[in-house]
Amino acid sequence: MDPINKLVELFSEFPGIGPRQARRFVYYLLRHNNGFLNEISENILNLKKSIGSCTVCFQYFQKNTKQHPPSTLCQICADSHRNQNELMIISHDVDLEHIEKSGLYKGLYFVLGGVVPILAPNPEERIRSRELLTLVKTRAEKSELKEIIIAMNITPEGENTEQYLEKALAPLAEKHNLKISHLGRGISTGTEIEYSDKETLKNALQNRK
C-alpha cells in the first residue's frame, strides 16, 4: 500500500472521520513544507511521553517532568479545594474539558472512556465500570461522597449507559445513602455535551435530578 492510501486508512480510524475527509487531510499535509510535517511528527511521538492518565479519574493530563517522582494525579484530583462530595461521571475527556471551561462545576470527575451501545454484550468491558465501583465504594466508606452525577450525552448510547450505571451503582447508593442524579433536560435530545453552550450546561446542572 502506498503512503497516501496508508495514511488515508489511518486517518479514517479517527472518530467521525470518513475516507473522503481522511484523504483531504493527506493532501493538506502534502501541500505543507517539511518543517510543518516534522513538527506534527515530533508532537505525535512525544504525546505518550508527556501525557499521563490520572490513577483516580483516568483523565489525560500533562505530566510534570520536573517533579520526582512524577505525580500520578491530575490537577483536579490533586486539588483539595474541589468539592469532594460530588463525583461527575462523564464518557470522554472532551466532555470533562468542556464542563471545566464553563466554570460551572467544582466537584470531582470520573472518565468512563466510552459508552455502552444498546444490546452490547459484556458492557463492563466497554467502560471503566469496575474502576468506578471501586472508587465509589472507597470514597463512600470514608464518608467523602454524597452525590454521583451521571452526565452522559443525550443520545441512545448515552441513555443506555446511564441506565447501566444507575443499576450498577444502586446497591452502593442504597448502602451509603448516596444521591444519584442526572443532568436536567437543558441539553436537548441528540445533543453531545461537548457541543453544548455555557447557558445550556448551567441549566442542565441546576436542573439535575
SETOR-793184 format. One record per residue (C-alpha): residue in three letters; x, y negated, z negated. Coordinates in steps of 0.2 Angstrom, whole numbers, plus 5000, padded with zeros to 4 digits. Layout:
BEGIN
ALAXYZ...
END
This chain:
BEGIN
MET500050005000ASP500749835005PRO501049694991ILE499449594997ASN498249744995LYS499049804979LEU498849634971VAL497049624978GLU496749794969LEU497549724953PHE496649564953SER494949654956GLU495149734939PHE494949564930PRO493149544923GLY491949454935ILE493249464950GLY492749554966PRO493849594981ARG493549444990GLN493949324976ALA495449434972ARG496149414990ARG495949224989PHE497049224973VAL498349324983TYR498349194997TYR498349054985LEU499949124977LEU500749144994ARG500548964998HIS501548914982ASN503448904980ASN504549024971GLY504648914955PHE502748924953LEU502749114955ASN504249134943GLU503349034930ILE501749144931SER502849304931GLU503849244916ASN502249204906ILE501449364910LEU503049454904ASN503049354888LEU501249374884LYS501349534874LYS502949474866SER502249314859ILE500449364856GLY499949474842SER498249554836CYS497649504819THR497649654807VAL496049594799CYS494849514813PHE495849584828GLN495849414837TYR497349374848PHE498549244841GLN500149154844LYS501549244834ASN502649134823THR504349194829LYS505249094816GLN504349174801HIS505249334794PRO504349444793PRO503149384805SER501349364799THR500049494804LEU498649374801CYS497949244812GLN497749064806ILE495849084802CYS496049244792ALA497549164783ASP496649004779SER496049014761HIS494948864764ARG493748954775ASN492049014769GLN492549194763ASN490749234760GLU490249234779LEU490849354792MET490349324810ILE490449474822ILE490749424840SER491149534856HIS492649444863ASP494049324859VAL493249194871ASP491649184860LEU492749154845GLU493649014853HIS492048934860ILE491248934842GLU492848874834LYS492948724847SER491248674842GLY491748654824LEU490048714818TYR490648874809LYS491848884794GLY491749064789LEU492749214795TYR492649324811PHE492749504817VAL493149534835LEU492249694841GLY493249704858GLY491749744868VAL489849784868VAL488849944868PRO488049974885ILE486250044885LEU486250234884ALA488150244882PRO488750404874ASN489850384859PRO489550194856GLU490850194841GLU492150224855ARG491650064864ILE491949944850ARG492849924834SER491449994823ARG492450094811GLU493649954808LEU492149834805LEU491349954792THR492949974783LEU493249784782VAL491449754776LYS491549894763THR493149824756ARG492649644755ALA490849684748GLU491649794734LYS492649644729SER491149534730GLU491949424743LEU490549444756LYS488749384756GLU488149364774ILE488549454790ILE488149354806ILE487949464821ALA488249344836MET488049434852ASN487649374869ILE485849364873THR485949504886PRO485349684887GLU487049744882GLY487249614868GLU485549654861ASN485849844861THR487549804852GLU486549704839GLN485349854836TYR486849974834LEU487749864822GLU486249824812LYS485850014810ALA487750054806LEU487849914793ALA486149944784PRO486750064771LEU488149944766ALA487049794766GLU485749884755LYS487049944743HIS487949774741ASN486449664744LEU487149584759LYS486149474771ILE486249524789SER485749384801HIS485749344820LEU485949194830GLY484249104832ARG483549084849GLY484348914853ILE485349024865SER484249074880THR483949254886GLY485349304898THR486549174891GLU488349214886ILE489049124870GLU490549054879TYR489448954891SER488348884878ASP488548694874LYS488848624856GLU487048574853THR486348754858LEU487648834847LYS487148714832ASN485348764834ALA485748944836LEU486748944819GLN485548834810ASN484048944815ARG484849114812LYS483849244803
END
